[in-house]
Amino acid sequence: MNGVSAPSVPGVATVPADEAAKGCKTIPCTIAYHDAGHGCPASGGCVLYTAGYYASGITVASNKIAVFDPGLYYMVNNLTLNSNSTVRPSTGTGDGSGGTIFYFSGAHTISVNASAGKSTTDTFTASSLKCTSTSTLPGNLPATTAIQGNVLVAPCTGYYGDPLGSSDPQGIQRGMLFFQDRSASAISATWGGVGQFAVAGTMYFHHCNASGTGVGCGAPTTYYDAKFSLSGNVCTGTYVLGSIVVDNLTLGGSSCLTLDLNANAAYLIMKASLIR
């Protein structure tokens, strides 16, 4: 995946026209349950985020539920999910890609509290992880499965969507979800949580050169430069769809991984290794 370029810096997040008409003045703003334009799975309302440049990062406060419009989220601070917080995809159009990509600039990264993933009023069906009706789901993930808790989905189309596009024999699949700045070292990304969750898309945490580009990007100086910790009660009704590219992977608690990888060459991976 070293051939995938880091994104250019986008403009700041803006208020969608439909929400501006309802009184939303800045992002984030609060939207109602089953908001007509962007969805909301909680009877108490949700916090809406739209794609763009986040100089202070994003923190989803405890007991809050956030929804994310499709597009690029350029993070210049951490994406933090506090205790009892929940994240979900928005039903809004956003940039039209069908999902979100979070790019972490510098040493900023993702941090999900061990007690994140509060249940919501609505469940999320696994079939909603599909990009199109003809996209296939892994055999370990029945389409009728209902998921509560945290759900994030990567883009289907666009530069960070499925590189094979409509020619993918498996149907269009999710692309890249988390993209860590390659120039950053000593990264400690964490994904914890209780109950159920679904993460659909590639997670990329790899330190390789000071410029941060994928050109000449080889093995890190040590295999501890970029760490990703997956922990919590994540073996019951929880799913990770896509590759995990990381220098050092740690599984904690009762966590486990079942990988259903696309047999088609969606991304060019120079060398895949598992070092224990």
Secondary structure, DSSP 8 states (H G I E B T S, - for coil): -TTS-------B----HHHHTTT--SSSEEE-TT-TTT----TT-EEEE-SEEETT-EEE-TT-EEEE-SEEEEESS-EEE-TT-EEEE-SS-TTSSSSEEEEE-TT--EEE-TT-----SS-EEGGGG-SSTT----TTS-TT-EE-SEEEE--SSSTTS-TTGGG-TT-S---EEEEE-TT--SEEEEE--SS-EEEESEEEE----TT-SSTT----SSTTSEEEEE-SS-SSSEEEES-EEESEEEE-TT--------SS-SS--S------
